[in-house]
Amino acid sequence: MQVFTGFKGFDWDSGNREKNVRKHKVYWWECEEVFFNQPLYVHKDEKHSTAEERFYTLGRTNASRFLFIVFTQRKNHIRIISARDMHKKERTVYIEKAKKDSTI
């Protein structure tokens, strides 16, 4: 899925930045790291794409923390909506897909 056409950075809402730390102990810089690490799996979030197109991604930070991030693309910036640690099932799916993709 081509999401990052002309990507120039991140657009942060201070409320979302603080909410992610308060609720999930995920810092803004960890979210940004995920988008620069491989593998990164991005999917369209059909269920929540009513007002604007939303996506979710499964990825890892530089410290190998597995994160589930919901975001939207506004012009040429990624706007993080929420971020949390992957649930066990999501982590399992991510690891299995990464193993499969690494043999291609």
Secondary structure as GFF3:
##gff-version 3
##sequence-region A 1 104
A	DSSP	beta_strand	9	10	.	.	.	ID=ss1
A	DSSP	alpha_helix	14	24	.	.	.	ID=ss2
A	DSSP	alpha_helix	28	34	.	.	.	ID=ss3
A	DSSP	beta_strand	41	44	.	.	.	ID=ss4
A	DSSP	three_ten_helix	46	48	.	.	.	ID=ss5
A	DSSP	beta_strand	54	60	.	.	.	ID=ss6
A	DSSP	beta_strand	66	74	.	.	.	ID=ss7
A	DSSP	beta_strand	77	85	.	.	.	ID=ss8
A	DSSP	alpha_helix	88	102	.	.	.	ID=ss9
###
